[in-house]
Amino acid sequence: MEVERSPTDEPRPTTRGLRWLVRRLSIGARHGMALLRARILGLIPGLFFNRVGRGTRFWGWPRLQYLGGHITIGDRCALGKNIFFLVGPEGRIEIGDNVSMNDYCYVTALQGISIGEGTAIGEFVSIRDYDHRFDGIRSPKEQGFIYAPIKIGRNVWIGRGAIITRGVTIGDGAVIGANSAVTRDIPPRCLAVGTPARMIRDLGKEETESSH
């Protein structure tokens, strides 16, 4: 006896190959645009950035408070959308190779900010090397600023929404938890979280113990 086949039993044409092709073309176009932005921003050294390294990608146009500030970006970096840079007349921002910085970060320097090779920075991170003065009864807006350089080491991981304040040094390989406020130096290879951020784990010690 012949079994009647329903319409749903009919073989369906596969679209997997087409979806894969469209996805690859889309990814290629996005990477191409990200590289093109970097080329454009590096065309006139000293106007937008003093240096934009080879293979660096901008996933969106950065926001620059002033043109002509001293900003250098290393090779093979990846910078997200709507990253804000402000550099004072004497300030410097120096970003090493292979640094990734996600969307909506805010980086401002009146003196100096350095970010070491291989560091990864999450969305909405604020890195500022200055504060308003607030001595006496005058408005802080009338008292100017106090500032001190920030140094972020190599292979640091900074979680989403963290705040890095003036004068802070973060050691190589440290991990800063999301939404933490870093107001003091953080040793290398440790996990720091909270407001203010405090070391809660020694990652270097754990790594040594696990290797035995």
C-alpha positions as CSV (number, residue, x, y, z in Angstrom):
1,M,0.0,0.0,0.0
2,E,1.4,3.4,-1.0
3,V,1.8,5.9,1.9
4,E,0.6,9.3,1.0
5,R,3.3,12.0,1.7
6,S,2.4,15.2,3.3
7,P,3.7,18.5,1.9
8,T,6.0,18.8,5.0
9,D,7.8,15.6,3.9
10,E,9.1,17.2,0.7
11,P,12.8,17.9,0.7
12,R,13.6,21.5,1.4
13,P,16.3,23.4,-0.4
14,T,19.2,24.1,2.0
15,T,20.1,27.8,2.7
16,R,23.1,27.0,5.0
17,G,25.6,27.7,2.2
18,L,23.9,31.0,1.3
19,R,23.8,32.1,5.0
20,W,27.5,31.2,5.4
21,L,28.4,33.3,2.3
22,V,26.3,36.3,3.4
23,R,27.8,36.1,6.9
24,R,31.4,36.0,5.6
25,L,30.8,38.9,3.2
26,S,29.3,40.9,6.1
27,I,32.2,40.2,8.4
28,G,34.7,41.0,5.6
29,A,32.9,44.3,4.9
30,R,32.9,45.3,8.7
31,H,36.6,44.5,9.0
32,G,37.4,46.4,5.8
33,M,35.5,49.5,7.1
34,A,37.3,49.2,10.5
35,L,40.7,49.2,8.8
36,L,39.7,52.0,6.5
37,R,38.7,54.2,9.4
38,A,42.2,53.5,11.0
39,R,43.9,54.5,7.7
40,I,41.9,57.7,7.5
41,L,42.5,58.7,11.1
42,G,46.3,58.0,10.7
43,L,46.6,60.0,7.4
44,I,47.8,63.2,9.0
45,P,50.0,62.5,12.0
46,G,49.3,64.9,14.9
47,L,45.9,65.9,13.7
48,F,43.8,63.0,15.0
49,F,46.4,60.7,16.3
50,N,50.2,60.9,16.3
51,R,50.4,57.2,15.3
52,V,47.9,54.5,14.3
53,G,49.7,51.2,14.1
54,R,49.5,48.5,11.4
55,G,46.5,46.3,11.5
56,T,44.6,48.5,14.0
57,R,40.8,48.6,13.6
58,F,38.3,51.2,14.6
59,W,34.8,49.7,14.8
60,G,33.3,53.2,14.9
61,W,34.5,56.8,14.6
62,P,36.1,58.0,17.9
63,R,35.0,61.2,19.6
64,L,37.9,63.7,20.0
65,Q,37.4,66.7,22.3
66,Y,40.3,68.5,20.6
67,L,42.3,67.9,17.5
68,G,46.1,67.8,17.8
69,G,46.4,66.0,21.1
70,H,49.3,63.6,21.6
71,I,47.7,60.1,21.2
72,T,49.6,57.1,19.9
73,I,48.0,53.7,19.2
74,G,50.1,50.5,18.6
75,D,49.8,47.7,16.1
76,R,46.8,45.3,15.8
77,C,44.6,47.2,18.3
78,A,40.8,47.0,18.2
79,L,38.8,50.0,19.3
80,G,35.0,50.0,19.6
81,K,32.3,52.6,18.9
82,N,32.0,56.0,20.5
83,I,35.3,56.0,22.4
84,F,36.0,59.5,23.8
85,F,39.5,60.9,23.9
86,L,40.5,64.2,25.6
87,V,44.1,65.3,25.8
88,G,45.3,68.5,27.4
89,P,48.1,70.7,26.0
90,E,50.7,68.8,28.1
91,G,48.9,65.4,28.1
92,R,49.7,62.2,26.4
93,I,47.8,59.0,25.8
94,E,49.9,56.0,24.7
95,I,48.3,52.7,23.8
96,G,50.5,49.6,23.2
97,D,50.1,46.8,20.7
98,N,47.2,44.3,20.7
99,V,45.1,46.4,23.0
100,S,41.3,46.0,22.7
101,M,39.0,48.8,24.0
102,N,35.3,48.2,23.8
103,D,32.4,50.6,23.1
104,Y,31.8,53.9,25.0
105,C,35.1,54.1,26.9
106,Y,36.2,57.5,28.1
107,V,40.0,58.3,28.2
108,T,41.2,61.7,29.3
109,A,44.7,62.9,30.1
110,L,46.0,66.2,31.4
111,Q,49.3,64.6,32.1
112,G,49.7,61.0,30.9
113,I,47.9,57.7,30.5
114,S,49.8,54.6,29.2
115,I,48.1,51.2,28.5
116,G,50.3,48.2,28.1
117,E,50.5,45.6,25.3
118,G,47.7,43.0,25.2
119,T,45.4,44.8,27.7
120,A,41.6,44.3,27.2
121,I,39.1,47.0,28.3
122,G,35.4,46.4,28.6
123,E,32.5,48.8,27.7
124,F,31.9,52.1,29.5
125,V,35.2,52.2,31.3
126,S,36.4,55.6,32.5
127,I,40.2,56.3,32.7
128,R,40.9,59.9,33.9
129,D,44.2,61.2,35.2
130,Y,42.7,64.3,36.9
131,D,40.1,65.4,39.4
132,H,38.5,68.8,40.1
133,R,39.9,70.5,43.2
134,F,37.3,71.1,45.9
135,D,39.1,73.0,48.7
136,G,37.3,75.7,50.6
137,I,33.9,77.1,49.8
138,R,34.4,78.0,46.2
139,S,32.7,75.9,43.5
140,P,35.0,73.1,42.2
141,K,34.5,74.5,38.7
142,E,36.5,77.6,39.8
143,Q,39.4,75.7,41.4
144,G,41.0,74.0,38.5
145,F,42.4,70.4,38.5
146,I,44.8,68.1,40.2
147,Y,46.3,65.3,38.1
148,A,48.8,62.5,38.2
149,P,49.7,59.9,35.5
150,I,48.0,56.6,35.2
151,K,49.9,53.5,34.2
152,I,48.1,50.3,33.1
153,G,50.5,47.3,32.6
154,R,50.6,44.6,30.0
155,N,47.8,41.9,29.6
156,V,45.5,43.6,32.1
157,W,41.8,42.8,32.0
158,I,39.4,45.7,32.9
159,G,35.7,44.8,33.3
160,R,32.8,46.7,32.0
161,G,32.0,50.0,33.8
162,A,35.2,50.2,35.8
163,I,36.7,53.6,36.8
164,I,40.4,54.2,36.9
165,T,41.4,57.4,38.8
166,R,44.5,59.6,38.8
167,G,47.9,58.4,39.9
168,V,47.0,54.7,39.7
169,T,49.3,52.0,38.6
170,I,47.8,48.6,37.6
171,G,50.4,45.8,37.4
172,D,50.9,43.4,34.6
173,G,48.3,40.6,34.3
174,A,45.9,42.1,36.9
175,V,42.1,41.6,36.5
176,I,39.7,44.5,37.5
177,G,36.2,43.4,38.2
178,A,33.2,45.1,36.5
179,N,32.0,48.4,38.0
180,S,35.0,48.6,40.3
181,A,36.6,52.0,41.2
182,V,40.4,51.8,41.2
183,T,41.7,54.5,43.5
184,R,45.0,53.0,44.5
185,D,47.7,50.9,43.0
186,I,46.9,47.3,42.1
187,P,49.7,44.7,42.2
188,P,50.5,42.5,39.2
189,R,48.5,39.3,38.6
190,C,45.8,39.7,41.1
191,L,42.0,40.1,41.0
192,A,40.7,43.4,42.4
193,V,37.0,44.3,42.8
194,G,34.8,46.8,44.6
195,T,34.5,50.5,45.4
196,P,37.2,51.2,46.1
197,A,38.8,48.2,44.4
198,R,40.7,45.8,46.7
199,M,42.7,42.7,45.9
200,I,40.7,39.6,46.7
201,R,42.8,36.9,45.0
202,D,46.5,36.5,44.1
203,L,46.3,35.0,40.6
204,G,50.1,34.6,40.4
205,K,50.1,32.4,43.5
206,E,47.3,30.3,42.2
207,E,49.1,29.8,38.9
208,T,52.3,28.8,40.7
209,E,50.4,26.3,42.9
210,S,48.5,24.8,40.0
211,S,51.8,24.2,38.1
212,H,53.1,21.9,40.9
